[in-house]
Amino acid sequence: MNKKPCSEETRLLYDRKTAALQLSVSVRTIDYFIANKRLTTRRIGKKVMIPRAELVRFARADHFGAVNIAPDQDK
């Protein structure tokens, strides 16, 4: 059986680590997005996989209020 590496454009599912690399965030951030239903996943056995279309959707979306900035403490 020939196992050829998939190019990024033909890959349909990404593991958490590869998804994090694609979005330029940490794996912990990916876990946070999954837990808060901001990314949908598929399970293959025990592996959590993220569809390519889901990563594209997430990357194109606006994320207002995604980061909480602490109020200025000097006031």
N, C-alpha and C positions, 0 to 999 in steps of 0.2 A: 504494500500500500504506500503510495507516494504522499508524503505530507509536505506541501509547499506552504511557506508563510504567506498569509493574506496581506494584501496591501490595505492601507487604511480606508480606501474607498470601497473595498469589497467586503470588509468585515462587517457583520451584522450585529454582533454582540461584543461588549467590552466588559472585562472584569473591573472591579472597583479601582485597582491601581492604574490601569490603562486609561480608564475614564477620567481619573484625577489628572493624569498627564495631559489628556486631550483638552481639559477645561482649565488647566494651569492652576489647580487647587490641590489641597492635600487630600489624602484618603479619608482623613477624619471629617473634612468638609463634605465629601461625597456621602459619608455615613449620615451626617446631619441632614443633608438634602433628602436622602432616602427616608430617614425617620420622620421627617416633617412633610412627606408626600410631595416634595418639589421635584423629585425624579422617580419615575416608575421603573420597576425592575422585573426581571424574569429569573426564576430559579431553575437551575439545571443541577439536579442532585443537591449538594450542599453549597454549590457556587451561586453567588449573586451576580447576575449579569445585567448590564444596562444596554438597551437597544441603541444603535447608532442614531436613529431618528429622534430618540428622546434626548440625546446629547445635543443634537443640532437644534431641536426645539428650545431646549434650555439656554443654549448659548445665544440664540437670537432674541430671547425674551428680555424685556426690561425688568430690573430687579429693584424697584424702589423700596426703600426701607429694609433691605436685606441685611444691612450692617447697622448695628446700634452703636452710636457714638456717644460716649459719656459726656454729660454736660460739663462745661468749663467750671472747674473747682475754685478758681480765683475770684469769683464774684461774690 
